[in-house]
């Protein structure tokens, strides 16, 4: 009996438990809320918001405000300095570094022991449970899993406390048994220099029997390109003939699918989407014939949803009376997601928007962000970053910007990609290349995720600046019947639809 056959037996109990997502979804969520509130009753936050008197959801929403990172930031910083029982019982020693807000370059999301086990690792386990259920002939565990991760650094001077990419936190704390079936080795996986790490991963994995891949599509493609360079082969199945699945998440897979299908041509290759973030693990594509994901309801995550009409252009909630728990959602509507978790995030707006495709069971697709942004490669560039970057470049060069928009240029066959900026100047800089260099550098200073993707031009090349002719944006708005009033030029977008229309008119 092979390793996979033994593993299939181990997953049967969980596969049976997962059926409650289809039969008792609301009971699962009610149990989660009771567990979270009951556990955190004696924390500083629990006392301030009278968790001891919270008996049901109505009590909870009355006693606890909806929060953004700014509202929880001071408490998180106190926790990072070693204080106990602040947002969650005990001392939280791990913090996932995520892209920043209007006021900060980075966010630091607490990751408690309970959060690791009951959210993040639970999600990873269920991905495999669903996959084995859908693929009874799988030989997943008869080879190695190529799992990409980031890096971490000490958190202040608190002993044993670290801050870094969520993936690094997961690799650092993973069950030692998992290391028997994963590559690269832990030391390589946690290297901070991606250029060095990419090469080492490719060399370590080249002769291994890799059966599955896990990671962000853009980062994984960069590694696979290096594997192909070293191997001299044309297709990945020539290197790893038993490769059967790519578990992907973090950014939209659609722009990368064609490239992966060119690289991996074997029939029966599987792609399985997950919705995992620094703040939690929320969804799994449980049905390969359905692109939507099942909302995971029995982890330590309680969900609420705000319809987009309650969200302003800056991504702020304007009417909390419109917020609904799971039973209140409707299919076909865009909602901003609000979570409460065992990592101490209470009624926390994570900034993502979703649309439910089904409520029996609860299945959804990710529709974007509550703010205008670019997140084609995991960079999470927001409008505030763009505005500050342009202001800096203008001050340095004496230029003046009238209008602008930006969108990604997706990877070519060499895994190269960049941001393309179309800028209409009211006062043009003497040197456009210098303006672009200043803008690019400032964006890296403002946004740690953009900085990471720009590191040594591995994932993102320097941004491309295209000068717009005078009145281009007004002409485009006029062509749409949207000139004047409250209509605005889309600033940042994951889609190239708007910028392609503008470039055609330029």
C-alpha positions as CSV (number, residue, x, y, z in Angstrom):
1,X,0.0,0.0,0.0
2,X,1.5,3.4,-1.1
3,X,1.7,6.5,1.0
4,X,-1.2,8.1,-0.8
5,X,-3.4,5.1,-0.2
6,X,-2.6,5.4,3.6
7,X,-3.2,9.1,3.5
8,X,-6.6,8.7,1.8
9,X,-7.7,6.6,4.8
10,X,-6.5,9.4,7.2
11,X,-8.6,12.0,5.4
12,X,-11.9,10.1,5.4
13,X,-13.1,11.4,8.8
14,X,-12.6,15.0,7.8
15,X,-14.3,14.4,4.4
16,X,-17.3,13.2,6.4
17,X,-17.2,16.3,8.7
18,X,-17.1,18.6,5.7
19,X,-20.6,17.5,4.7
20,X,-22.0,19.8,7.4
21,X,-21.0,22.7,5.1
22,X,-23.8,21.5,2.9
23,X,-26.3,20.5,5.5
24,X,-25.8,22.7,8.6
25,X,-23.9,25.8,7.5
26,X,-25.5,28.3,9.9
27,X,-25.0,26.0,12.9
28,X,-21.3,25.8,12.1
29,X,-21.1,29.6,12.1
30,X,-23.1,30.0,15.3
31,X,-20.7,27.6,17.0
32,X,-17.7,29.5,15.8
33,X,-19.0,32.8,17.1
34,X,-19.8,31.3,20.5
35,X,-16.3,29.8,20.7
36,X,-14.5,33.0,19.7
37,X,-16.4,35.3,22.1
38,X,-16.2,32.8,24.9
39,X,-12.5,32.3,24.6
40,X,-11.7,36.0,24.4
41,X,-14.0,37.2,27.2
42,X,-11.2,38.0,29.6
43,X,-9.0,39.8,27.1
44,X,-8.6,43.6,27.2
45,X,-10.8,43.8,24.1
46,X,-13.3,41.4,25.4
47,X,-13.8,43.3,28.6
48,X,-14.1,46.6,26.8
49,X,-16.8,45.2,24.5
50,X,-18.6,43.2,27.2
51,X,-18.1,39.7,25.7
52,X,-19.3,38.3,29.0
53,X,-22.8,39.6,28.2
54,X,-22.7,38.6,24.6
55,X,-25.2,35.8,24.0
56,X,-25.9,35.9,20.3
57,X,-25.1,37.7,17.1
58,X,-27.3,40.7,17.8
59,X,-25.4,41.3,21.1
60,X,-22.1,40.9,19.2
61,X,-22.9,43.4,16.5
62,X,-24.3,45.9,19.1
63,X,-21.2,45.6,21.4
64,X,-18.4,45.4,18.8
65,X,-17.8,48.1,16.1
66,X,-16.7,47.2,12.5
67,X,-12.9,47.8,12.4
68,X,-10.2,48.5,9.9
69,X,-6.5,48.0,10.5
70,X,-6.3,51.6,11.8
71,X,-8.7,50.9,14.6
72,X,-6.8,47.8,15.8
73,X,-3.3,49.0,15.0
74,X,-2.5,50.3,18.5
75,X,-3.6,47.1,20.1
76,X,-1.6,45.0,17.7
77,X,1.5,47.1,18.4
78,X,1.1,46.5,22.1
79,X,0.9,42.8,21.4
80,X,4.0,43.0,19.2
81,X,5.9,44.4,22.2
82,X,5.0,41.3,24.2
83,X,1.8,42.2,26.1
84,X,-0.6,39.4,26.9
85,X,-4.4,39.1,26.6
86,X,-4.9,42.1,24.4
87,X,-7.0,41.0,21.4
88,X,-6.7,37.3,22.1
89,X,-5.7,35.3,25.2
90,X,-2.0,34.8,25.9
91,X,1.0,36.1,24.0
92,X,0.9,36.2,20.2
93,X,4.4,35.8,18.8
94,X,3.8,35.6,15.1
95,X,2.8,38.5,12.8
96,X,2.1,38.2,9.1
97,X,3.4,41.2,7.2
98,X,1.0,42.4,4.6
99,X,0.8,45.4,2.3
100,X,0.1,48.7,4.0
101,X,-2.7,51.2,4.4
102,X,-3.0,54.9,3.7
103,X,-0.9,55.6,6.8
104,X,1.6,52.8,6.9
105,X,3.9,50.9,4.6
106,X,3.0,47.5,6.1
107,X,0.3,45.9,8.2
108,X,1.2,43.4,10.8
109,X,-1.5,40.7,11.2
110,X,-1.4,38.7,14.5
111,X,-1.2,35.0,13.9
112,X,-2.0,33.1,17.2
113,X,-1.3,29.4,17.8
114,X,-5.1,28.8,17.5
115,X,-5.1,30.7,14.2
116,X,-2.3,28.6,12.8
117,X,-4.0,25.3,13.7
118,X,-7.7,26.1,13.3
119,X,-7.5,28.4,10.3
120,X,-4.4,28.2,8.2
121,X,-3.4,24.6,8.7
122,X,-7.0,23.5,8.7
123,X,-7.4,25.1,5.3
124,X,-4.4,23.3,3.9
125,X,-5.7,20.0,5.2
126,X,-9.1,20.5,3.7
127,X,-7.6,21.4,0.3
128,X,-6.0,18.0,0.2
129,X,-9.2,16.3,1.6
130,X,-11.3,17.7,-1.2
131,X,-8.6,17.0,-3.8
132,X,-8.3,13.3,-2.9
133,X,-12.1,13.0,-2.8
134,X,-12.3,14.4,-6.3
135,X,-9.4,12.4,-7.6
136,X,-9.6,8.8,-6.3
137,X,-6.7,7.8,-8.6
138,X,-4.3,10.4,-7.2
139,X,-0.7,9.5,-6.2
140,X,-0.2,12.9,-4.5
141,X,1.8,11.6,-1.6
142,X,4.0,9.2,-3.6
143,X,6.2,12.2,-4.5
144,X,7.1,15.6,-3.3
145,X,5.1,18.9,-2.9
146,X,6.9,22.0,-4.1
147,X,5.7,24.6,-1.7
148,X,6.9,28.2,-2.0
149,X,7.4,30.5,1.0
150,X,8.6,33.9,2.0
151,X,10.9,34.9,4.8
152,X,10.8,36.3,8.3
153,X,12.8,38.5,10.7
154,X,12.8,39.2,14.4
155,X,9.8,41.2,15.8
156,X,11.2,44.1,17.8
157,X,13.4,42.6,20.5
158,X,10.7,40.2,21.8
159,X,12.3,36.8,22.4
160,X,10.9,34.1,20.1
161,X,8.7,36.6,18.2
162,X,9.0,36.9,14.5
163,X,7.3,38.9,11.7
164,X,7.3,38.0,8.0
165,X,5.3,36.5,5.1
166,X,2.4,34.3,6.2
167,X,3.9,31.5,4.1
168,X,7.2,31.7,6.1
169,X,5.2,31.5,9.3
170,X,3.5,28.4,8.1
171,X,6.7,26.7,7.0
172,X,8.5,27.6,10.2
173,X,5.7,26.0,12.3
174,X,4.7,23.1,10.1
175,X,4.5,19.5,11.4
176,X,7.9,17.9,10.9
177,X,6.2,15.0,9.1
178,X,5.1,17.3,6.3
179,X,8.8,18.1,5.6
180,X,9.2,14.5,4.5
181,X,7.0,15.1,1.5
182,X,7.8,18.7,0.7
183,X,10.6,20.6,-1.1
184,X,12.7,22.7,-0.9
185,X,14.3,22.2,2.5
186,X,13.3,24.6,5.2
187,X,16.5,26.6,5.1
188,X,16.1,27.3,1.4
189,X,12.4,28.0,1.7
190,X,13.0,30.8,4.2
191,X,15.8,32.6,2.3
192,X,14.9,36.3,1.9
193,X,16.7,36.9,-1.4
194,X,14.2,35.6,-4.0
195,X,16.8,35.6,-6.8
196,X,19.1,33.3,-4.8
197,X,16.2,31.2,-3.4
198,X,14.6,30.8,-6.9
199,X,17.8,29.3,-8.3
200,X,18.4,27.0,-5.3
201,X,14.7,25.8,-5.3
202,X,15.0,24.9,-9.0
203,X,18.3,23.1,-8.5
204,X,17.0,21.2,-5.4
205,X,13.8,20.1,-7.1
206,X,15.1,19.3,-10.6
207,X,15.7,15.6,-9.9
208,X,12.9,15.1,-7.4
209,X,9.6,13.4,-8.1
210,X,7.4,16.5,-7.8
211,X,3.7,15.6,-7.9
212,X,2.1,18.9,-6.8
213,X,2.8,22.6,-6.6
214,X,1.5,25.2,-4.0
215,X,2.0,28.9,-4.2
216,X,1.2,32.2,-5.8
217,X,1.0,31.9,-9.6
218,X,3.4,34.7,-10.4
219,X,6.1,33.5,-8.0
220,X,5.7,29.9,-9.0
221,X,5.9,30.7,-12.7
222,X,9.2,32.5,-12.0
223,X,10.6,29.3,-10.3
224,X,9.3,27.0,-13.1
225,X,10.9,29.2,-15.7
226,X,14.2,28.6,-13.9
227,X,13.6,24.9,-13.7
228,X,13.0,24.8,-17.5
229,X,16.3,26.8,-18.1
230,X,18.3,24.3,-16.0
231,X,16.6,21.3,-17.5
232,X,16.8,22.3,-21.1
233,X,13.3,20.7,-21.6
234,X,10.3,22.2,-23.4
235,X,7.5,21.1,-21.1
236,X,7.4,20.7,-17.3
237,X,6.0,17.1,-17.5
238,X,9.4,16.1,-19.1
239,X,11.0,17.2,-15.8
240,X,8.3,15.9,-13.5
241,X,6.2,13.3,-15.3
242,X,4.1,12.6,-12.2
243,X,3.0,16.2,-11.6
244,X,-0.8,16.3,-11.2
245,X,-2.0,19.5,-9.5
246,X,-1.2,23.1,-8.8
247,X,-2.9,24.5,-5.6
248,X,-2.9,28.2,-6.2
249,X,-4.1,31.4,-4.5
250,X,-3.2,34.9,-3.5
251,X,-3.9,36.5,-6.8
252,X,-6.2,35.8,-9.7
253,X,-5.2,32.8,-11.8
254,X,-6.9,33.8,-15.0
255,X,-4.1,35.9,-16.5
256,X,-1.7,33.0,-15.9
257,X,-3.7,30.0,-17.0
258,X,-2.7,30.2,-20.7
259,X,1.0,30.4,-19.7
260,X,0.7,27.4,-17.4
261,X,-1.1,25.4,-20.1
262,X,1.7,26.2,-22.5
263,X,4.3,25.0,-20.0
264,X,2.3,21.9,-18.8
265,X,0.7,20.1,-21.7
266,X,0.0,16.7,-20.2
267,X,-3.7,15.8,-20.1
268,X,-5.4,15.7,-16.8
269,X,-3.3,18.4,-15.1
270,X,-5.4,19.8,-12.3
271,X,-5.7,23.4,-11.0
272,X,-7.3,24.1,-7.6
273,X,-7.9,27.6,-6.3
274,X,-7.8,28.6,-2.7
275,X,-8.6,31.8,-0.9
276,X,-6.0,32.2,1.8
277,X,-4.7,35.5,3.1
278,X,-2.6,36.9,5.9
279,X,-5.9,37.3,7.8
280,X,-7.1,33.8,7.4
281,X,-8.1,30.9,5.1
282,X,-11.6,31.4,3.7
283,X,-12.4,29.4,0.6
284,X,-11.6,26.3,-1.4
285,X,-12.6,25.2,-4.9
286,X,-14.1,22.0,-3.9
287,X,-15.6,21.1,-7.3
288,X,-13.2,21.2,-10.3
289,X,-16.1,21.9,-12.7
290,X,-17.1,25.0,-10.8
291,X,-14.8,28.0,-10.6
292,X,-16.4,29.3,-7.4
293,X,-15.2,28.4,-4.0
294,X,-16.8,26.9,-0.9
295,X,-16.8,29.2,2.1
296,X,-15.1,27.4,4.9
297,X,-17.4,27.7,7.9
298,X,-16.0,25.6,10.8
299,X,-12.6,27.2,11.2
300,X,-12.0,30.0,13.7
301,X,-13.5,32.6,11.4
302,X,-16.9,34.2,11.8
303,X,-18.2,36.0,8.7
304,X,-20.2,39.1,8.1
305,X,-20.8,40.9,4.8
306,X,-21.4,44.5,3.9
307,X,-23.2,45.2,0.6
308,X,-21.1,47.5,-1.6
309,X,-23.7,50.3,-1.5
310,X,-22.6,50.7,2.2
311,X,-18.9,51.2,1.2
312,X,-17.6,54.6,0.0
313,X,-14.9,55.2,-2.7
314,X,-12.2,55.1,0.0
315,X,-13.3,51.6,1.1
316,X,-14.9,52.8,4.3
317,X,-18.2,51.4,5.7
318,X,-20.8,54.2,5.8
319,X,-23.8,52.3,7.1
320,X,-23.2,49.4,9.5
321,X,-26.9,48.7,9.7
322,X,-26.6,47.1,6.3
323,X,-24.1,44.5,7.5
324,X,-25.5,41.0,7.5
325,X,-24.3,37.6,8.8
326,X,-24.1,34.6,6.5
327,X,-27.8,33.9,6.5
328,X,-28.5,37.4,5.1
329,X,-26.4,37.2,1.9
330,X,-28.0,37.0,-1.5
331,X,-26.5,35.6,-4.7
332,X,-25.3,38.0,-7.4
333,X,-24.5,40.9,-5.0
334,X,-21.1,42.3,-4.3
335,X,-20.1,42.3,-0.6
336,X,-17.2,43.5,1.4
337,X,-16.1,40.7,3.7
338,X,-15.9,41.3,7.5
339,X,-14.2,38.6,9.7
340,X,-13.7,37.8,13.4
341,X,-11.0,35.3,14.1
342,X,-9.0,33.5,16.8
343,X,-6.1,35.8,15.8
344,X,-7.8,38.7,17.5
345,X,-9.3,40.4,14.5
346,X,-12.8,41.5,15.6
347,X,-15.3,42.5,12.9
348,X,-12.4,43.3,10.7
349,X,-12.8,44.6,7.2
350,X,-10.1,42.8,5.2
351,X,-10.7,44.9,2.0
352,X,-11.7,42.0,-0.3
353,X,-15.1,41.9,-2.1
354,X,-16.9,38.7,-2.9
355,X,-20.1,37.6,-4.8
356,X,-22.0,34.5,-3.8
357,X,-22.9,32.2,-6.6
358,X,-24.9,29.9,-4.4
359,X,-26.3,29.8,-0.9
360,X,-27.0,26.0,-0.8
361,X,-24.1,25.5,-0.2
362,X,-22.4,28.9,0.3
363,X,-20.1,29.3,-2.6
364,X,-18.5,32.5,-3.9
365,X,-16.0,34.2,-6.2
366,X,-13.6,37.0,-5.3
367,X,-14.6,40.1,-7.2
368,X,-11.9,42.6,-6.1
369,X,-11.1,45.1,-3.4
370,X,-13.0,47.8,-1.7
371,X,-10.5,50.3,-3.0
372,X,-9.0,50.8,-6.5
373,X,-5.9,48.8,-6.6
374,X,-3.5,46.6,-8.7
375,X,-2.8,43.1,-7.3
376,X,-1.9,41.2,-10.4
377,X,1.3,39.8,-8.9
378,X,0.7,40.1,-5.1
379,X,1.8,43.7,-5.0
380,X,-1.5,45.2,-3.6
381,X,-0.8,48.7,-4.9
382,X,-3.5,51.1,-3.7
383,X,-4.5,54.5,-5.0
384,X,-3.0,56.3,-2.0
385,X,0.4,54.7,-2.9
386,X,0.0,56.0,-6.5
387,X,-1.0,59.5,-5.4
388,X,1.9,59.8,-3.0
389,X,4.3,58.4,-5.6
390,X,3.2,60.8,-8.3
391,X,3.4,63.8,-5.8
392,X,7.0,62.9,-5.0
393,X,8.0,62.6,-8.6
394,X,6.4,65.9,-9.4
395,X,8.1,67.7,-6.6
396,X,11.5,66.3,-7.7
397,X,11.1,67.2,-11.4
398,X,8.8,70.2,-11.3
399,X,6.2,68.3,-13.3
400,X,2.4,68.5,-12.9
401,X,0.1,65.6,-13.5
402,X,-3.4,66.2,-14.9
403,X,-4.8,62.6,-15.2
404,X,-3.4,59.1,-15.0
405,X,-4.3,55.4,-15.0
406,X,-2.2,52.3,-14.5
407,X,-2.6,48.6,-15.2
408,X,-0.5,45.5,-15.2
409,X,1.3,44.1,-18.2
410,X,1.1,40.3,-17.6
411,X,4.0,37.9,-17.9
412,X,5.5,37.1,-21.2
413,X,7.2,33.7,-22.0
414,X,10.2,34.8,-20.0
415,X,8.1,35.4,-16.9
416,X,8.6,39.2,-17.1
417,X,5.9,41.6,-16.2
418,X,5.5,45.3,-15.2
419,X,3.1,48.1,-14.4
420,X,2.2,50.4,-17.3
421,X,1.3,54.0,-16.4
422,X,-0.5,56.3,-18.8
423,X,0.0,59.9,-17.6
424,X,-1.3,63.2,-19.0
425,X,0.8,66.1,-17.8
426,X,-0.2,69.7,-17.5
427,X,3.5,70.4,-17.1
428,X,5.8,67.8,-18.6
429,X,9.0,66.8,-16.9
430,X,12.2,67.4,-18.8
431,X,13.2,63.8,-18.5
432,X,10.3,61.2,-18.6
433,X,12.7,58.3,-17.7
434,X,13.8,60.1,-14.6
435,X,10.2,60.8,-13.6
436,X,9.4,57.1,-14.0
437,X,12.5,56.1,-12.0
438,X,11.5,58.4,-9.1
439,X,7.9,57.2,-9.2
440,X,9.0,53.6,-9.2
441,X,11.4,54.1,-6.3
442,X,8.8,56.0,-4.2
443,X,6.3,53.2,-4.7
444,X,8.8,50.7,-3.3
445,X,9.3,53.0,-0.3
446,X,5.5,53.2,0.3
447,X,4.5,49.6,-0.3
448,X,6.4,46.6,1.0
449,X,4.7,44.1,-1.2
450,X,5.4,46.2,-4.3
451,X,9.0,46.5,-3.1
452,X,9.3,42.8,-2.7
453,X,8.0,42.1,-6.2
454,X,10.4,44.7,-7.7
455,X,13.4,43.2,-5.9
456,X,16.1,42.7,-8.4
457,X,13.5,42.8,-11.2
458,X,12.7,39.2,-10.5
459,X,8.8,39.4,-10.6
460,X,8.2,43.0,-11.6
461,X,10.3,44.9,-14.1
462,X,10.6,48.7,-13.7
463,X,7.3,50.5,-14.5
464,X,6.6,51.7,-18.0
465,X,5.5,55.3,-18.4
466,X,3.5,56.3,-21.4
467,X,2.9,60.0,-22.1
468,X,-0.8,60.8,-22.9
469,X,-1.6,63.4,-25.4
470,X,-3.5,66.5,-24.2
471,X,-7.2,65.9,-23.4
472,X,-6.9,62.2,-23.9
473,X,-8.8,61.3,-20.7
474,X,-11.5,63.8,-21.3
475,X,-12.0,62.5,-24.8
476,X,-12.2,59.0,-23.5
477,X,-14.8,60.0,-20.9
478,X,-16.7,61.9,-23.5
479,X,-16.8,58.8,-25.7
480,X,-18.4,57.0,-22.8
481,X,-20.9,59.7,-22.1
482,X,-19.3,60.3,-18.8
483,X,-17.6,63.6,-19.2
484,X,-18.3,65.9,-16.1
485,X,-20.4,65.3,-13.0
486,X,-19.2,62.6,-10.6
487,X,-17.6,60.4,-13.3
488,X,-13.9,59.6,-12.7
489,X,-11.0,58.1,-14.6
490,X,-10.2,54.6,-13.2
491,X,-6.9,55.1,-11.4
492,X,-5.6,51.5,-10.8
493,X,-7.1,48.3,-12.2
494,X,-6.1,44.7,-12.5
495,X,-7.8,44.7,-15.9
496,X,-6.3,46.2,-19.0
497,X,-9.7,47.1,-20.5
498,X,-9.6,50.8,-19.7
499,X,-6.0,51.4,-20.5
500,X,-6.2,49.6,-23.8
501,X,-9.1,51.8,-24.9
502,X,-7.1,54.9,-23.9
503,X,-3.9,53.7,-25.6
504,X,-5.9,53.2,-28.8
505,X,-7.1,56.8,-28.6
506,X,-3.7,58.2,-27.7
